[in-house]
Amino acid sequence: AIISSHLQLKGRLTIQVLKAEPDNEGFYITLGFKNNTDMPLRLINLKQADALIAIDQDGYANGLSSSPGNPNELTVPPKAAIRQKFSFEGPIKAVTTVRVWGQEYK
């Protein structure tokens, strides 16, 4: 199944913030994606504007960096979970929330 919005996630995929770490030019956030279905789920258009943003304690948002390591899509196997590290633009003091297609994760 193809996933490209938050509405398509409901009941199918669980997202969790696993780790946040600073970098010289920005910061990294590792997200966990757990597939709750019996079929592979492909998340697409992750580099689309505002698909993934990090929000700091002052409410300022940072988008994905232009790093080639940031995937535009990823596939989560059936009844399994994967970890994916994303690079965000900086600077940022402390990330409090990651927003994926409009849904916030602490």
N, C-alpha and C positions, 0 to 999 in steps of 0.2 A: 504494500500500500504506500502511496505517496503522501507525505505530510508537508504542507506549506503554510499552515496557519494554526493558531491555538485551538480553534474549534475542532480541527481534525485530530488533535492530541487526546482529547478527553476520553478517559477510560482505556486508552491504548498505550500511552507512554507516560512514564513518571520521570520528571527532571529534578535533579538535586545539585546544589553547589557543593563541590567536594573540597576545593582548595582555591585560595587566592594568594598570589605571590608577586612582589614587585620585580621590575626589570629596569635596566638603565633608561630606556626610552618610553616605558609604559608599564604594563603589568599583565600577568597571565591569570586566567581563571579556568579551572578544570571543572567541567560539568559532567555529571553522570546521567546517562539516558537508559532507562529500563523499559524494555518492551514487554508489555503484559499480554500480548496476543500470540497466536500460533503461526503468524506469518511475519516475514521481514518487513520492517518499516524504514522507508527512505525519507529522510528529512532533506528538503531542497530549499534553495534560495536563502541560505543562512547569511550570505554576505549582503543581501538586500538591505537597503537603508532601514534602520530601526528594527530589524529582525532580532538582533542581539545587542543589547546595550548594558553597560554597568553604571550604577548610580552610586555616588559617594554620600557621605553623611550630611553634606550640605545640600543635597538634591541635584547636583550637577551630573549630567550624563556624559559618558564616553562611549564612542562606537568602536567597532572592531578596527584594528590597525590594517594596513595594507600588506601585512606579512603574508608571504606565500604559504606559510604553514596553516593559515586559517582555511578550513574547508568550506566550500560552497554547499556541499551536500555530504551526508553520511548515512550509512545503513546500520540499523540495529537488528541483530539476529532475533529470531523468535524466542520468547521466554528467556531472554538474556539481557545483560546490561553491558554498556561500553563507557569508557571514559574518553573525553575529548578535551584537549587543552586549546584555549582560544587566547589570542594576543589582542589586547585592547590598547587604544591610544592613551597616553598619559599627559601630564602627571595627575596623580590622584592620591589623596591622603589615605583613605580607607574605604573600600567597597562595602556597601551595606546591602545592596540588592542587585540582582541580575534580572533583566527583563528579556524574556524570550517570547516573541510575537505578542507582546502586550501583557503577558502574565508575569508577575513578579515572584522571584524566589530569593529568600533570605540566605 
